[in-house]
Amino acid sequence: MDVAIEVAGLVKRYKEVTALDGVDLQVPRGTVLGLLGPNGAGKTTIVRILTTLLQPDEGSATIDGVDVLANPREVRRRLGLSGQYAAVDEYLTGFENLDMIGRLYHLGRKHSRERARELLAQFSLTEAGDRPTRTYSGGMRRRLDLAGALVAAPPILFLDEPTTGLDPRSRTEMWGVIQRLVADGTTLLLTTQYLEEADVLADDIVVIDHGRAIARGTADQLKAQVGGERLELTVSDPAQLDDVVRVVSPLGVAPAVTEAHRRSVTMPVTGGVKVLRQALDQLETEGLEVDDAGVRRPTLDDVFLTLTGSTTGDDAAGAGQ
């Protein structure tokens, strides 16, 4: 396997707090690894170490075969980084921001200007390219920031919560940009709190909690760990919840859970649509009405709640993210 990013036994401590506790990662070239975890789980600490901004206390890491600790300058030549907040100069235009980054990479005046215009076009910012970035929307700033990370055409890209704070439309646009980069061969390590984002973008996912990798696999593999399908019913009359549970319980593989305030019944099942049809037939026979019914597969939200006991937005006790 051609590995672009490799991490072994990574440990980072902040006084009494262990932010990373022996993390191992491998990212094959041309793929996307999604790091998922609550706030404070250690995601951003991993990114900071791999991008040479922070030194680990133990362990090793290589980027494109280059040791992060032994040769940080060479590592920086091979990667691009877009952090949680758009790092753009508000008083420069979009073009000037990208041109400046090209000069800092010593691309030369002509190449820097050409690359800036190329990236403005690639990220649908051509019309706004000569406007000060303080006039840009949040989504435009995020796209410009990502364009800045690509000025030197790095083969490996780190995106630390790239769509934080974006509205749904801007987030979807950013996903499209990221998918095109990966299709062109870029290797990507993505940290995110948006489970849907990891589901859409990541080839493999590692769940981080309290500085440890507690699960890994594809989205489907992680969902399979939670297991099973769920029959979900919303009853018309809350007073009928107990009767609905009585009727459908023989179809389940575990006890049903009711939520009176939502008028809902949820029950693990197997058999998919067949079980749904049986439940509806039996409820109709008993004269029990439902407003909504369906069979749902586990989501990454279910995975998260099962593995960590929290949602991605919950604060964890660890230092750093």
Contacts in CASP RR format, 6 or more apart in sequence:
PFRMAT RR
TARGET T0000
AUTHOR 0000-0000-0000
METHOD contacts of the structure
MODEL  1
MDVAIEVAGLVKRYKEVTALDGVDLQVPRGTVLGLLGPNGAGKTTIVRIL
TTLLQPDEGSATIDGVDVLANPREVRRRLGLSGQYAAVDEYLTGFENLDM
IGRLYHLGRKHSRERARELLAQFSLTEAGDRPTRTYSGGMRRRLDLAGAL
VAAPPILFLDEPTTGLDPRSRTEMWGVIQRLVADGTTLLLTTQYLEEADV
LADDIVVIDHGRAIARGTADQLKAQVGGERLELTVSDPAQLDDVVRVVSP
LGVAPAVTEAHRRSVTMPVTGGVKVLRQALDQLETEGLEVDDAGVRRPTL
DDVFLTLTGSTTGDDAAGAGQ
1 26 0 8 1.000
1 28 0 8 1.000
2 28 0 8 1.000
2 29 0 8 1.000
3 26 0 8 1.000
3 27 0 8 1.000
3 28 0 8 1.000
3 29 0 8 1.000
3 65 0 8 1.000
4 27 0 8 1.000
4 28 0 8 1.000
4 29 0 8 1.000
4 30 0 8 1.000
4 63 0 8 1.000
4 64 0 8 1.000
4 155 0 8 1.000
4 156 0 8 1.000
4 187 0 8 1.000
5 25 0 8 1.000
5 26 0 8 1.000
5 27 0 8 1.000
5 33 0 8 1.000
5 50 0 8 1.000
5 61 0 8 1.000
5 62 0 8 1.000
5 63 0 8 1.000
5 64 0 8 1.000
5 156 0 8 1.000
5 187 0 8 1.000
5 189 0 8 1.000
6 25 0 8 1.000
6 26 0 8 1.000
6 27 0 8 1.000
6 61 0 8 1.000
6 62 0 8 1.000
6 65 0 8 1.000
7 23 0 8 1.000
7 24 0 8 1.000
7 25 0 8 1.000
7 26 0 8 1.000
7 46 0 8 1.000
7 50 0 8 1.000
7 59 0 8 1.000
7 60 0 8 1.000
7 61 0 8 1.000
8 24 0 8 1.000
8 59 0 8 1.000
8 60 0 8 1.000
8 61 0 8 1.000
9 22 0 8 1.000
9 23 0 8 1.000
9 24 0 8 1.000
9 58 0 8 1.000
9 59 0 8 1.000
9 60 0 8 1.000
10 20 0 8 1.000
10 22 0 8 1.000
10 23 0 8 1.000
10 24 0 8 1.000
10 25 0 8 1.000
10 46 0 8 1.000
10 49 0 8 1.000
10 56 0 8 1.000
10 58 0 8 1.000
10 59 0 8 1.000
10 60 0 8 1.000
10 61 0 8 1.000
11 18 0 8 1.000
11 20 0 8 1.000
11 21 0 8 1.000
11 22 0 8 1.000
11 23 0 8 1.000
11 56 0 8 1.000
11 57 0 8 1.000
11 58 0 8 1.000
11 59 0 8 1.000
12 18 0 8 1.000
12 19 0 8 1.000
12 20 0 8 1.000
12 45 0 8 1.000
12 49 0 8 1.000
12 54 0 8 1.000
12 56 0 8 1.000
12 57 0 8 1.000
13 19 0 8 1.000
13 57 0 8 1.000
14 319 0 8 1.000
14 320 0 8 1.000
17 317 0 8 1.000
17 318 0 8 1.000
17 319 0 8 1.000
18 211 0 8 1.000
18 318 0 8 1.000
19 40 0 8 1.000
19 42 0 8 1.000
19 45 0 8 1.000
19 211 0 8 1.000
19 318 0 8 1.000
19 319 0 8 1.000
19 320 0 8 1.000
20 42 0 8 1.000
20 45 0 8 1.000
20 46 0 8 1.000
20 49 0 8 1.000
20 56 0 8 1.000
20 211 0 8 1.000
21 210 0 8 1.000
21 211 0 8 1.000
21 212 0 8 1.000
22 58 0 8 1.000
22 59 0 8 1.000
22 211 0 8 1.000
22 212 0 8 1.000
23 46 0 8 1.000
23 208 0 8 1.000
23 211 0 8 1.000
23 212 0 8 1.000
23 213 0 8 1.000
24 213 0 8 1.000
25 33 0 8 1.000
25 46 0 8 1.000
25 206 0 8 1.000
25 213 0 8 1.000
27 33 0 8 1.000
27 187 0 8 1.000
27 189 0 8 1.000
27 204 0 8 1.000
28 187 0 8 1.000
29 155 0 8 1.000
29 185 0 8 1.000
29 187 0 8 1.000
30 182 0 8 1.000
30 185 0 8 1.000
30 186 0 8 1.000
30 187 0 8 1.000
30 188 0 8 1.000
31 182 0 8 1.000
31 187 0 8 1.000
31 188 0 8 1.000
31 203 0 8 1.000
31 204 0 8 1.000
32 178 0 8 1.000
32 182 0 8 1.000
32 187 0 8 1.000
32 188 0 8 1.000
32 189 0 8 1.000
32 190 0 8 1.000
32 201 0 8 1.000
32 202 0 8 1.000
32 203 0 8 1.000
32 204 0 8 1.000
33 188 0 8 1.000
33 189 0 8 1.000
33 190 0 8 1.000
33 202 0 8 1.000
33 203 0 8 1.000
33 204 0 8 1.000
33 205 0 8 1.000
33 206 0 8 1.000
34 189 0 8 1.000
34 190 0 8 1.000
34 191 0 8 1.000
34 192 0 8 1.000
34 198 0 8 1.000
34 201 0 8 1.000
34 202 0 8 1.000
34 204 0 8 1.000
34 205 0 8 1.000
34 206 0 8 1.000
35 43 0 8 1.000
35 46 0 8 1.000
35 189 0 8 1.000
35 190 0 8 1.000
35 191 0 8 1.000
35 192 0 8 1.000
35 205 0 8 1.000
35 206 0 8 1.000
35 208 0 8 1.000
36 43 0 8 1.000
36 191 0 8 1.000
36 192 0 8 1.000
36 193 0 8 1.000
36 195 0 8 1.000
36 198 0 8 1.000
36 205 0 8 1.000
36 206 0 8 1.000
36 207 0 8 1.000
36 208 0 8 1.000
36 300 0 8 1.000
36 304 0 8 1.000
36 312 0 8 1.000
37 43 0 8 1.000
37 193 0 8 1.000
37 207 0 8 1.000
37 208 0 8 1.000
37 209 0 8 1.000
37 304 0 8 1.000
37 308 0 8 1.000
37 312 0 8 1.000
38 193 0 8 1.000
38 209 0 8 1.000
38 308 0 8 1.000
38 310 0 8 1.000
38 311 0 8 1.000
38 312 0 8 1.000
38 313 0 8 1.000
38 314 0 8 1.000
38 315 0 8 1.000
38 316 0 8 1.000
39 193 0 8 1.000
39 312 0 8 1.000
39 313 0 8 1.000
39 314 0 8 1.000
39 315 0 8 1.000
39 316 0 8 1.000
39 321 0 8 1.000
40 315 0 8 1.000
40 316 0 8 1.000
40 317 0 8 1.000
40 318 0 8 1.000
40 319 0 8 1.000
40 320 0 8 1.000
40 321 0 8 1.000
41 208 0 8 1.000
41 209 0 8 1.000
41 210 0 8 1.000
41 211 0 8 1.000
41 316 0 8 1.000
41 318 0 8 1.000
41 321 0 8 1.000
42 208 0 8 1.000
42 211 0 8 1.000
42 318 0 8 1.000
42 320 0 8 1.000
42 321 0 8 1.000
43 160 0 8 1.000
43 191 0 8 1.000
43 208 0 8 1.000
43 321 0 8 1.000
44 84 0 8 1.000
44 160 0 8 1.000
44 191 0 8 1.000
44 320 0 8 1.000
44 321 0 8 1.000
45 54 0 8 1.000
45 211 0 8 1.000
45 320 0 8 1.000
45 321 0 8 1.000
46 191 0 8 1.000
46 208 0 8 1.000
47 81 0 8 1.000
47 83 0 8 1.000
47 158 0 8 1.000
47 160 0 8 1.000
47 189 0 8 1.000
47 191 0 8 1.000
48 54 0 8 1.000
49 55 0 8 1.000
49 56 0 8 1.000
49 61 0 8 1.000
49 68 0 8 1.000
50 61 0 8 1.000
50 63 0 8 1.000
50 68 0 8 1.000
50 79 0 8 1.000
50 158 0 8 1.000
50 189 0 8 1.000
51 75 0 8 1.000
51 76 0 8 1.000
51 79 0 8 1.000
51 80 0 8 1.000
51 81 0 8 1.000
51 158 0 8 1.000
52 68 0 8 1.000
52 72 0 8 1.000
52 75 0 8 1.000
52 76 0 8 1.000
55 69 0 8 1.000
56 69 0 8 1.000
60 67 0 8 1.000
60 68 0 8 1.000
60 69 0 8 1.000
61 67 0 8 1.000
61 68 0 8 1.000
61 69 0 8 1.000
62 68 0 8 1.000
63 75 0 8 1.000
63 78 0 8 1.000
63 79 0 8 1.000
63 156 0 8 1.000
64 75 0 8 1.000
64 78 0 8 1.000
64 79 0 8 1.000
64 155 0 8 1.000
64 156 0 8 1.000
66 74 0 8 1.000
66 75 0 8 1.000
66 78 0 8 1.000
67 75 0 8 1.000
68 75 0 8 1.000
77 152 0 8 1.000
77 154 0 8 1.000
78 154 0 8 1.000
78 155 0 8 1.000
78 156 0 8 1.000
79 154 0 8 1.000
79 155 0 8 1.000
79 156 0 8 1.000
79 157 0 8 1.000
79 158 0 8 1.000
80 149 0 8 1.000
80 150 0 8 1.000
80 152 0 8 1.000
80 154 0 8 1.000
80 156 0 8 1.000
80 157 0 8 1.000
80 158 0 8 1.000
81 149 0 8 1.000
81 157 0 8 1.000
81 158 0 8 1.000
81 160 0 8 1.000
82 142 0 8 1.000
82 145 0 8 1.000
82 146 0 8 1.000
82 148 0 8 1.000
82 149 0 8 1.000
82 157 0 8 1.000
82 158 0 8 1.000
82 159 0 8 1.000
82 160 0 8 1.000
82 162 0 8 1.000
83 145 0 8 1.000
83 158 0 8 1.000
83 159 0 8 1.000
83 160 0 8 1.000
83 161 0 8 1.000
83 162 0 8 1.000
84 160 0 8 1.000
84 161 0 8 1.000
84 164 0 8 1.000
86 138 0 8 1.000
86 141 0 8 1.000
86 142 0 8 1.000
86 144 0 8 1.000
86 145 0 8 1.000
87 145 0 8 1.000
88 94 0 8 1.000
88 97 0 8 1.000
88 133 0 8 1.000
88 136 0 8 1.000
88 141 0 8 1.000
88 144 0 8 1.000
88 145 0 8 1.000
89 96 0 8 1.000
89 97 0 8 1.000
89 100 0 8 1.000
89 133 0 8 1.000
90 132 0 8 1.000
90 133 0 8 1.000
90 134 0 8 1.000
91 132 0 8 1.000
91 133 0 8 1.000
91 134 0 8 1.000
92 100 0 8 1.000
92 132 0 8 1.000
92 133 0 8 1.000
93 129 0 8 1.000
93 130 0 8 1.000
93 131 0 8 1.000
93 132 0 8 1.000
93 133 0 8 1.000
94 116 0 8 1.000
94 120 0 8 1.000
94 125 0 8 1.000
94 128 0 8 1.000
94 129 0 8 1.000
94 130 0 8 1.000
94 131 0 8 1.000
94 133 0 8 1.000
94 136 0 8 1.000
94 144 0 8 1.000
95 116 0 8 1.000
95 117 0 8 1.000
95 120 0 8 1.000
95 129 0 8 1.000
95 130 0 8 1.000
97 133 0 8 1.000
97 144 0 8 1.000
97 148 0 8 1.000
98 112 0 8 1.000
98 115 0 8 1.000
98 116 0 8 1.000
98 119 0 8 1.000
98 120 0 8 1.000
98 144 0 8 1.000
98 147 0 8 1.000
98 148 0 8 1.000
98 151 0 8 1.000
99 112 0 8 1.000
99 113 0 8 1.000
99 116 0 8 1.000
101 112 0 8 1.000
101 148 0 8 1.000
101 151 0 8 1.000
102 108 0 8 1.000
102 111 0 8 1.000
102 112 0 8 1.000
102 115 0 8 1.000
102 116 0 8 1.000
102 151 0 8 1.000
102 152 0 8 1.000
103 109 0 8 1.000
103 112 0 8 1.000
105 112 0 8 1.000
105 151 0 8 1.000
105 152 0 8 1.000
107 115 0 8 1.000
107 151 0 8 1.000
107 152 0 8 1.000
112 151 0 8 1.000
115 151 0 8 1.000
116 151 0 8 1.000
117 126 0 8 1.000
119 125 0 8 1.000
119 147 0 8 1.000
119 148 0 8 1.000
119 150 0 8 1.000
119 151 0 8 1.000
120 126 0 8 1.000
120 129 0 8 1.000
120 147 0 8 1.000
122 147 0 8 1.000
123 143 0 8 1.000
123 144 0 8 1.000
123 146 0 8 1.000
123 147 0 8 1.000
123 177 0 8 1.000
124 143 0 8 1.000
124 173 0 8 1.000
125 140 0 8 1.000
125 143 0 8 1.000
125 144 0 8 1.000
125 147 0 8 1.000
128 135 0 8 1.000
128 136 0 8 1.000
128 140 0 8 1.000
133 140 0 8 1.000
133 141 0 8 1.000
133 144 0 8 1.000
136 144 0 8 1.000
137 170 0 8 1.000
138 165 0 8 1.000
138 166 0 8 1.000
138 170 0 8 1.000
139 166 0 8 1.000
139 167 0 8 1.000
139 170 0 8 1.000
139 173 0 8 1.000
139 174 0 8 1.000
142 162 0 8 1.000
142 163 0 8 1.000
142 166 0 8 1.000
142 170 0 8 1.000
142 174 0 8 1.000
143 173 0 8 1.000
143 174 0 8 1.000
143 177 0 8 1.000
146 159 0 8 1.000
146 162 0 8 1.000
146 174 0 8 1.000
146 177 0 8 1.000
146 178 0 8 1.000
149 157 0 8 1.000
150 157 0 8 1.000
150 181 0 8 1.000
154 186 0 8 1.000
155 185 0 8 1.000
155 186 0 8 1.000
155 187 0 8 1.000
156 186 0 8 1.000
156 187 0 8 1.000
156 188 0 8 1.000
156 189 0 8 1.000
157 181 0 8 1.000
157 186 0 8 1.000
157 187 0 8 1.000
157 188 0 8 1.000
157 189 0 8 1.000
158 188 0 8 1.000
158 189 0 8 1.000
159 178 0 8 1.000
159 188 0 8 1.000
159 189 0 8 1.000
159 190 0 8 1.000
159 191 0 8 1.000
160 191 0 8 1.000
161 191 0 8 1.000
161 192 0 8 1.000
161 193 0 8 1.000
162 174 0 8 1.000
162 178 0 8 1.000
162 190 0 8 1.000
162 192 0 8 1.000
163 170 0 8 1.000
163 171 0 8 1.000
163 174 0 8 1.000
163 175 0 8 1.000
163 192 0 8 1.000
163 194 0 8 1.000
163 197 0 8 1.000
164 193 0 8 1.000
166 174 0 8 1.000
171 194 0 8 1.000
171 197 0 8 1.000
175 197 0 8 1.000
175 200 0 8 1.000
175 201 0 8 1.000
178 188 0 8 1.000
178 190 0 8 1.000
178 201 0 8 1.000
179 201 0 8 1.000
181 188 0 8 1.000
182 188 0 8 1.000
182 201 0 8 1.000
188 201 0 8 1.000
190 197 0 8 1.000
190 198 0 8 1.000
190 201 0 8 1.000
190 202 0 8 1.000
191 321 0 8 1.000
192 198 0 8 1.000
193 312 0 8 1.000
193 313 0 8 1.000
194 312 0 8 1.000
195 299 0 8 1.000
195 300 0 8 1.000
195 301 0 8 1.000
195 304 0 8 1.000
195 312 0 8 1.000
196 300 0 8 1.000
198 205 0 8 1.000
198 219 0 8 1.000
198 300 0 8 1.000
199 219 0 8 1.000
199 299 0 8 1.000
199 300 0 8 1.000
202 219 0 8 1.000
203 218 0 8 1.000
204 216 0 8 1.000
204 217 0 8 1.000
204 218 0 8 1.000
205 216 0 8 1.000
205 217 0 8 1.000
205 218 0 8 1.000
205 219 0 8 1.000
205 222 0 8 1.000
205 300 0 8 1.000
206 213 0 8 1.000
206 215 0 8 1.000
206 216 0 8 1.000
206 217 0 8 1.000
207 213 0 8 1.000
207 214 0 8 1.000
207 215 0 8 1.000
207 216 0 8 1.000
207 222 0 8 1.000
207 303 0 8 1.000
207 304 0 8 1.000
207 307 0 8 1.000
207 308 0 8 1.000
208 214 0 8 1.000
209 307 0 8 1.000
209 308 0 8 1.000
209 316 0 8 1.000
210 316 0 8 1.000
210 317 0 8 1.000
210 318 0 8 1.000
211 318 0 8 1.000
214 307 0 8 1.000
214 308 0 8 1.000
215 222 0 8 1.000
215 225 0 8 1.000
215 303 0 8 1.000
215 307 0 8 1.000
219 300 0 8 1.000
222 300 0 8 1.000
222 303 0 8 1.000
223 297 0 8 1.000
223 298 0 8 1.000
223 299 0 8 1.000
223 300 0 8 1.000
223 302 0 8 1.000
223 303 0 8 1.000
224 298 0 8 1.000
225 303 0 8 1.000
225 306 0 8 1.000
225 307 0 8 1.000
226 298 0 8 1.000
226 302 0 8 1.000
226 303 0 8 1.000
226 306 0 8 1.000
227 298 0 8 1.000
228 253 0 8 1.000
228 268 0 8 1.000
228 269 0 8 1.000
228 270 0 8 1.000
228 297 0 8 1.000
228 298 0 8 1.000
229 268 0 8 1.000
229 269 0 8 1.000
229 270 0 8 1.000
229 271 0 8 1.000
229 272 0 8 1.000
229 275 0 8 1.000
229 295 0 8 1.000
229 296 0 8 1.000
229 297 0 8 1.000
229 298 0 8 1.000
230 266 0 8 1.000
230 267 0 8 1.000
230 268 0 8 1.000
230 269 0 8 1.000
230 295 0 8 1.000
230 296 0 8 1.000
230 297 0 8 1.000
230 298 0 8 1.000
231 248 0 8 1.000
231 251 0 8 1.000
231 252 0 8 1.000
231 265 0 8 1.000
231 266 0 8 1.000
231 267 0 8 1.000
231 268 0 8 1.000
231 269 0 8 1.000
231 275 0 8 1.000
231 276 0 8 1.000
231 279 0 8 1.000
231 293 0 8 1.000
231 294 0 8 1.000
231 295 0 8 1.000
232 264 0 8 1.000
232 265 0 8 1.000
232 266 0 8 1.000
232 292 0 8 1.000
232 293 0 8 1.000
232 294 0 8 1.000
232 295 0 8 1.000
232 296 0 8 1.000
233 244 0 8 1.000
233 248 0 8 1.000
233 264 0 8 1.000
233 265 0 8 1.000
233 266 0 8 1.000
233 279 0 8 1.000
233 283 0 8 1.000
233 290 0 8 1.000
233 292 0 8 1.000
233 293 0 8 1.000
233 294 0 8 1.000
234 262 0 8 1.000
234 263 0 8 1.000
234 264 0 8 1.000
234 265 0 8 1.000
234 290 0 8 1.000
234 291 0 8 1.000
234 292 0 8 1.000
234 293 0 8 1.000
235 241 0 8 1.000
235 244 0 8 1.000
235 263 0 8 1.000
235 264 0 8 1.000
235 265 0 8 1.000
235 288 0 8 1.000
235 289 0 8 1.000
235 290 0 8 1.000
235 291 0 8 1.000
236 263 0 8 1.000
236 289 0 8 1.000
236 290 0 8 1.000
236 291 0 8 1.000
237 263 0 8 1.000
237 289 0 8 1.000
238 260 0 8 1.000
238 263 0 8 1.000
240 288 0 8 1.000
240 289 0 8 1.000
241 258 0 8 1.000
241 260 0 8 1.000
241 263 0 8 1.000
241 265 0 8 1.000
242 258 0 8 1.000
243 286 0 8 1.000
243 288 0 8 1.000
244 265 0 8 1.000
244 283 0 8 1.000
244 288 0 8 1.000
244 290 0 8 1.000
245 256 0 8 1.000
245 258 0 8 1.000
245 265 0 8 1.000
247 279 0 8 1.000
247 282 0 8 1.000
247 283 0 8 1.000
247 286 0 8 1.000
247 288 0 8 1.000
248 256 0 8 1.000
248 265 0 8 1.000
248 267 0 8 1.000
248 279 0 8 1.000
248 282 0 8 1.000
248 283 0 8 1.000
249 255 0 8 1.000
249 256 0 8 1.000
249 267 0 8 1.000
251 267 0 8 1.000
251 269 0 8 1.000
251 275 0 8 1.000
251 278 0 8 1.000
251 279 0 8 1.000
252 267 0 8 1.000
252 268 0 8 1.000
252 269 0 8 1.000
252 270 0 8 1.000
252 275 0 8 1.000
253 268 0 8 1.000
253 269 0 8 1.000
253 270 0 8 1.000
254 267 0 8 1.000
254 268 0 8 1.000
255 267 0 8 1.000
256 265 0 8 1.000
256 266 0 8 1.000
256 267 0 8 1.000
257 265 0 8 1.000
257 266 0 8 1.000
257 267 0 8 1.000
258 264 0 8 1.000
258 265 0 8 1.000
258 266 0 8 1.000
259 266 0 8 1.000
263 291 0 8 1.000
269 275 0 8 1.000
269 295 0 8 1.000
271 295 0 8 1.000
272 295 0 8 1.000
273 295 0 8 1.000
275 295 0 8 1.000
276 293 0 8 1.000
276 294 0 8 1.000
276 295 0 8 1.000
279 293 0 8 1.000
280 290 0 8 1.000
280 293 0 8 1.000
283 289 0 8 1.000
283 290 0 8 1.000
301 311 0 8 1.000
304 310 0 8 1.000
304 311 0 8 1.000
304 312 0 8 1.000
305 311 0 8 1.000
310 316 0 8 1.000
END
